Amino acid sequence: MKTLRLDVTEAETVRQVVKAVSEAEGCIDVLINNAGCGLFGPLLDLTEAEIAHQFQANVFAHLYLVQQAAPVMKAQGSGLIVNIGSVSNIFTTPFAGACCATKAAVHSLSDALRIELAPFGIRVVTVQPGAIASRFGHSALQTVEQTLKPDSWCLALQDNIRKRAGFSQLEATSAETLAAQLVPILQRPHPPAEIRLGKKSLQLPLMKRFLPTKVLDGILAKTFGLAG
């Protein structure tokens, strides 16, 4: 099959690609939603257009693909949808509010889809990776340069904002290791509804669950230069 161009933020392109794949292969057994980007910076500095694009790429694109692929899976009586989210949907940090919000939205959509699609033989799995090595950190740093305004309340903290943009790449698990661990789990007859893999994927949710909010806020404020 020839290579197909896919811009996940364009609903019509998504429709055309899914149609082409289903016609060429006769089925769609697995859909993995992994596309996305990171928007970093103080929330007060972000424009409406920047936030809208973040949700377009990280949330709506996932739903576009599900809406197009699910009917094919329903017709064949089976299918697996894997939405790659992030542990940041649970562990929100300063200077990453928009990005963390999109991950939370993806997880909520997955929760609803898992129940709605089960009667049709379609399973939905949410993957919540921790720190995974990729070019995500480099791209995130570029967004900081674009979003940080000269009159920002947090201009003096620009080094801390850049630190947060690259946070996911510290001691990160390689993408190859993640794939090697994830694929066997997805191949089980009944994979778990939620899968956490990679560095910090267990540590951060545990901190969120067991630390008092005031204590956790204090840790994050100190880490990112926001302690009073």
N, C-alpha and C positions, 0 to 999 in steps of 0.2 A: 504494500500500500504506500502511496506517495506521502511525502511529508505535508502536513496540513498546517496552515497558519492559524493560530488561535490567540485572540486577545480576549481574556476572560472577562474584561469589563464591558465588552460589546455583546449584548444579548443575541443579536442576529448572527454574529460570527459563531457564538456558542451553538446556536441552533443548527447552523450549516455543518459545523464540524461533527457534532453528535450524529446528525443524519447521515453524513458521509461514512462515518465509522460503522454505524449499525448496518448500513446497506452493504458495505464491503465485507464485514466480518460475519454478519448474520446474527450478531448478539452483542451485548455489552455485559460482561460478567462482573467487572469491578470498575468503580469510579473512585479515583483518589484526588481529592481537592487539596492541593498543596501550595497553590499560587498565593502570593501576598507580598506586602511591603510594610515597612515600619516608618511611622511618622513620629518624630521625637521633638520635644521642646515643651516649654510651659504652655498649659492649655490656653491662657489668656493671649498668647502670641499667635495662636493658630487661626488661620482664616477659615471661613465657611467652606470655601472651595477645597482647601487642603484636607479638612476633615471629611468632606463628602467623598473625595477621591479615596481616602483611606478606607471608608466603609464600602465604597464601590469595589475596590480590589480585594478586600479581605473578607467581606460578608456577602454582598449581593452576588458577586461572581460565583461563589460556592452554590448559592441557591439557584442561579441560572442553570448551572450544569446539572444539579439534581433534578430540576424541573424538566429538563430535556432527556436525561438518561433514564429516569424512573419509569416512564411509560414503556420503554423498551424492556426493562427488567420485569415489569409487571406482565407483559405479554409472554415472556419466556418462563415466568413463574419463579424467578430467583434473581439475586443480585446482591452485591456488597458495595456499600458507599462508605468511604473512609474520609472523614473530615479531619485534616491536620490543623489542630488548634495550637494551644501553648499553655504551659503552666502559668503564664502571666494572666490567664483569665481568672485565676484564683489569687495570685500574689501580685497585686497592682502596686506599681512604684511611681514616685514622682518623675516628671518629665517624660512619661510614657503613657499618659492617661488615654490618649486617643487610640494608640495601638492596643493597649490592654482592653479597652472597651470593645474593640472589634473582635478580639479573641473570646471575650465573654459572650458576645452576640452569636458567634459561631457555635459555641457550646450549647447555648439555649436553643438555637435552631436544630442542632443535632438531637437534643433531648426530645424535642417535639417530633422530629422526623422519624426517630427510632420507633416511637409508638405508633405513629400514623401509617408507616409503611410496612410494619411487621405482618399485618394480615395478608399482604400481597407477596410474601416470600422475600422481601427485601430487608436485609440487615443493615443497620447503620452503626458505625464504630467511630468514636472520637479519640484521636490520639493527642495526648497532652505532653509534648516533648519539653525537656528542660533546655539546657544550653547545648546547641548543636552548631558545629563549625560550618560556616558558609560565608558568602559575601554579604549576608544580611547586615552585619555590623558596619561594613564599609558604606553600604547604601544608607544606613541609618545616620551615619555621621554626616553624609551629604545633606540629608534633610535638615539637620541641625543648623548648618550654615545658611539654609534658605529660610528657616522659620524664626530664628532668633533675631528679634528686632532691636534696632539701636536704642529704643526707649523702653526696652523690656525691663520689668521689675527684677528679673533674674539675670540681667546682663553680667553682673559681677560673679555669677555662678556658672559661667559658660563652660569652664573646665569640668565642672560636675555634670553638666548636661551632656557634654561629649562622653564623659565616663559612663553615663547611663546608656547612651546610644551603643556603646561597645560592650556593655555588660554581658550580653548573651554569648560573647565569644571568649570569655575568660574560662580557661580550663574546660573547654567545650568538648563534647563527644563528637567524633567524626560522623559525617553523614553515612559513610559506609558501615560503621558499627551500628548506627541506628537502624539502617535497612536490614542488616543481618539479624538483628534482634526482633524487628517488627514483622517481617514477612512470615516466619514460622507461626507467630501468634495469629496473624490474619488467616492463615491456611487451616486453622483448626475448624472443625465442623461448627463449633459455637464459640467464636471469639468473644472476649469480654466487651462490654459496651464502652468502657473507657480504658485506655492504655497509657501508662506513664513510663517514659523511657528517657535516658540521657541524664547528664549531670544536673543535679539540683531539682530533678523532677519529683523527687519524694521529699527532700529537705524543705523546700519552700512551702508546699502545701501544709506540711506539719507545723512549720512556724506560724502560718496563718491560722491554723486550727487551734493551737494550744497557747500561743502567746496572747496576753491581753492586748486589745487594740492600742491602748495608750503606750504600752511597751514597744510594740511593733512599729508604731508611728515614730517613736523616739529613735529607734534603730535606723529606720529609713531616712529620717531627717538628718541624723548625724552622718550617715553614709554619703548623702548627696548635698551636704553643705547647707541644710535648711534648719539646723538646730538653732534655737534662739539664744 
